[in-house]
Amino acid sequence: MKTYELPGTDLRASSVVLGLMRIETLSDEEIRTLVGTARDVGVSVFDHADIYGSDRHACERRFGDAVSFASDRDDVIVQSKVGIREGFYDFSSEHILTTVDESLAALRTDHLDVLLLHRPDTLVEPAEVAAAFDTLHTAGKVRHFGVSNHTPGQIEVLKTEVRQPLIVNQVQLSITHAPLVAAGLAANIAGLEQSVDRDNGLLDHARLNGVTLQAWSPFQKGTSDGVFLGDRENYPELDDALRELASQFGTTPTAIATAWITRHPANIQVVLGTTNPGRVREAAAGSDVVLSREQWYRLLRAAGHTLP
């Protein structure tokens, strides 16, 4: 498993992250098997959010009930997210502090390694966020901080008050849903949909500022579609390319789709949302696959993106 040193921290993180948003209905033993498989293949980062599950903290509670890192807590990175409420977003100091305490209790741990602000709150008061972060950091409840789905400008606004480095930005990225990289390749071309910059240079901003990107929905076609893996109807050329490269590397299309993300020099982590231990093994195998430039760009073109 490829690992990355998260800039500005003492954390060394696996390039593949296990997301726990779908574990609520699993048994304790199924959760332990899923997490144990992830650990066996080198995954060290476990991703949560207060809103995952049928009610707040439901998936965190299931994780806390089933899994214990008592003997190796320092070997794993547990992160969670805060800020989404029913019908609105909330980065108030009170909500951040209360939610973190609830998450810690649900997860049965005394600290989060990383806390992310979930979707951006346009009513954010950076001083309130800073006060909450200072309280959590001083108390040892949160070691590091970051964001999710934020633009460079929104990050810079937070940084006017927040003293701790914002080390992570979790964003959507897959071969087929790739405005993050595709827009920059087609910059300054009028009339081409791909050339529209939808995130204000987020990828370049992350590389310039030591922000690690975490790619969620790494196998999803678009914003809310199904997966592209095995989709012969909509992505026959991509399916052919994935299968051919999988054969060359002695692995699976899932591994190649993972490798497409981890190949990028920005050291992007891949966040898996699966509850299938086999899929975790397949994706983790992709971390060690190093695609050539020609192979990487072949997949990009096969997914329908333009190289001018």
Salt bridges, closest charged atoms under 4 A:
GLU5 OE1 - ARG12 NH1 3.80
ASP10 OD1 - ARG143 NH2 2.83
ASP10 OD1 - HIS144 NE2 3.83
ASP28 OD1 - ARG62 NH2 2.70
GLU29 OE1 - ARG32 NH2 3.35
ASP47 OD2 - LYS81 NZ 2.78
ASP50 OD2 - ARG56 NH2 3.28
ASP55 OD2 - ARG61 NH2 2.55
GLU60 OE1 - HIS57 ND1 2.57
ASP65 OD2 - ARG62 NH1 3.79
ASP65 OD1 - ARG108 NH2 2.71
ASP72 OD2 - ARG39 NH2 3.73
ASP90 OD2 - ARG85 NH1 2.70
ASP101 OD1 - LYS141 NZ 2.81
GLU102 OE1 - ARG56 NH1 3.04
GLU102 OE1 - HIS57 NE2 2.76
ASP110 OD1 - HIS111 ND1 2.69
ASP113 OD2 - ARG73 NH1 2.76
ASP113 OD1 - HIS111 NE2 3.47
ASP113 OD1 - ARG143 NH1 3.22
ASP134 OD2 - ARG163 NH2 1.82
GLU156 OE2 - LYS159 NZ 3.13
GLU156 OE2 - HIS205 NE2 2.89
GLU193 OE2 - ARG198 NH2 2.03
ASP231 OD2 - LYS221 NZ 2.81
ASP239 OD2 - ARG232 NH1 2.99
ASP239 OD2 - ARG243 NE 2.82
ASP240 OD1 - ARG232 NH1 2.59
GLU244 OE1 - ARG298 NH2 2.70
GLU282 OE1 - ARG279 NE 3.99
